[in-house]
Amino acid sequence: MKKLLQLVKEDIIQIYVAPGTEFGDLNYEEDENRYEKYQDRGLHYNLLSLLYENADDFDSDDGKNEDEIIETILASLEEQRQFYFQQREKEEFKRFKESREKQNASKTNISGNIYLMKNNRNGYTKIGFTKNNPKFRERTLQSEEPEINLILSYKGNLQDEENLHNQFDKKCIRGEWFDLNEEDFKEIADYFSN
């Protein structure tokens, strides 16, 4: 292990070991005193400090080639690193998913009005949501396109808007604009009457 000790001493490599990590000669379970000595070093500790304290603890008596031992340790460290990143990715994805679910839950609970506004120029209908009176939304849209008129509105929430968008997905022209007919308006009325 002199080669490994030299690489560590020259700061060519740095090795950090989490308490309880086992590989090569670092298996403390067989030696209670060594385990007790090193377990309270915190979440991570530098192998260099262990090597400087007593390099003989890490000498191998099994006659293995020193290069093989170093390769084994480094391979084990790489496995640990990959496992750590996989676990971290899983945790980050889990937090992201939980955050998205909370966001979506809070959005869908917002009450307001679902409105249908028709563009008399092209015949398309906008299915939208507003927390305010749909008449205010009509005026806003009319400032851009005067041919837009409010035709229906219902008490609802963002989830209702999303459900209607999904229900008429095949009739979507762009965004929230749909090519709806009288039968579709009846379906929407039925949706809100249930």
URMOJO-V241774 format. One record per residue. N is the residue number from 0. RES is the residue in three letters. SS is DSSP state (2 for helix, 1 for strand, 0 for the rest). OMEGA is omega in whole degrees, -180 to 180 (999 if undefined). Layout:
n: <N,N>
res: <RES,RES>
ss: <SS,SS>
omega: <OMEGA,OMEGA>
This chain:
n: <0,1,2,3,4,5,6,7,8,9,10,11,12,13,14,15,16,17,18,19,20,21,22,23,24,25,26,27,28,29,30,31,32,33,34,35,36,37,38,39,40,41,42,43,44,45,46,47,48,49,50,51,52,53,54,55,56,57,58,59,60,61,62,63,64,65,66,67,68,69,70,71,72,73,74,75,76,77,78,79,80,81,82,83,84,85,86,87,88,89,90,91,92,93,94,95,96,97,98,99,100,101,102,103,104,105,106,107,108,109,110,111,112,113,114,115,116,117,118,119,120,121,122,123,124,125,126,127,128,129,130,131,132,133,134,135,136,137,138,139,140,141,142,143,144,145,146,147,148,149,150,151,152,153,154,155,156,157,158,159,160,161,162,163,164,165,166,167,168,169,170,171,172,173,174,175,176,177,178,179,180,181,182,183,184,185,186,187,188,189,190,191,192,193>
res: <MET,LYS,LYS,LEU,LEU,GLN,LEU,VAL,LYS,GLU,ASP,ILE,ILE,GLN,ILE,TYR,VAL,ALA,PRO,GLY,THR,GLU,PHE,GLY,ASP,LEU,ASN,TYR,GLU,GLU,ASP,GLU,ASN,ARG,TYR,GLU,LYS,TYR,GLN,ASP,ARG,GLY,LEU,HIS,TYR,ASN,LEU,LEU,SER,LEU,LEU,TYR,GLU,ASN,ALA,ASP,ASP,PHE,ASP,SER,ASP,ASP,GLY,LYS,ASN,GLU,ASP,GLU,ILE,ILE,GLU,THR,ILE,LEU,ALA,SER,LEU,GLU,GLU,GLN,ARG,GLN,PHE,TYR,PHE,GLN,GLN,ARG,GLU,LYS,GLU,GLU,PHE,LYS,ARG,PHE,LYS,GLU,SER,ARG,GLU,LYS,GLN,ASN,ALA,SER,LYS,THR,ASN,ILE,SER,GLY,ASN,ILE,TYR,LEU,MET,LYS,ASN,ASN,ARG,ASN,GLY,TYR,THR,LYS,ILE,GLY,PHE,THR,LYS,ASN,ASN,PRO,LYS,PHE,ARG,GLU,ARG,THR,LEU,GLN,SER,GLU,GLU,PRO,GLU,ILE,ASN,LEU,ILE,LEU,SER,TYR,LYS,GLY,ASN,LEU,GLN,ASP,GLU,GLU,ASN,LEU,HIS,ASN,GLN,PHE,ASP,LYS,LYS,CYS,ILE,ARG,GLY,GLU,TRP,PHE,ASP,LEU,ASN,GLU,GLU,ASP,PHE,LYS,GLU,ILE,ALA,ASP,TYR,PHE,SER,ASN>
ss: <0,2,2,2,2,2,2,2,2,0,0,0,0,0,0,1,1,1,0,0,0,0,0,2,2,2,0,2,2,2,0,2,2,2,2,2,2,2,0,0,0,0,0,1,1,1,2,2,2,2,2,2,2,0,2,2,2,2,0,0,0,0,0,0,0,2,2,2,2,2,2,2,2,2,2,2,2,2,2,2,2,2,2,2,2,2,2,2,2,2,2,2,2,2,2,2,2,2,2,2,2,2,2,2,2,2,2,2,0,0,1,1,1,1,1,1,1,1,1,0,0,0,0,0,1,1,1,1,1,1,0,0,0,2,2,2,2,2,2,2,2,2,2,2,0,0,0,1,1,1,1,1,1,1,1,1,1,2,2,2,2,2,2,2,2,2,2,0,2,2,2,1,1,1,0,0,1,1,0,0,0,2,2,2,2,2,2,2,2,2,2,2,2,0>
omega: <-180,180,178,179,180,179,-180,-180,-180,178,175,174,173,-179,176,-176,175,178,180,179,179,167,180,-176,-178,179,-176,-176,-179,-177,-176,-177,180,179,180,-176,-171,-174,-177,-177,179,-175,178,174,-174,179,-179,-179,178,-178,180,180,-178,-177,-179,178,-172,177,-178,179,-174,174,179,175,-176,179,178,180,179,179,180,-180,-179,177,179,178,178,177,180,180,179,179,179,-179,177,179,180,177,180,-180,179,179,179,178,179,-178,179,179,179,180,178,179,-178,180,-179,179,-175,180,180,180,179,-178,170,-179,173,178,-176,173,-175,-180,-177,177,-179,-178,177,172,-175,180,172,176,-177,176,-179,178,177,180,179,-180,179,-180,180,178,177,-178,-175,-177,-178,178,175,179,179,171,-178,172,-179,180,-178,179,177,179,-180,179,180,177,179,-179,-177,-177,-178,-180,-178,177,173,178,-178,-178,-175,175,-174,177,-177,179,178,178,177,178,180,178,178,179,-177,179,-180,999>
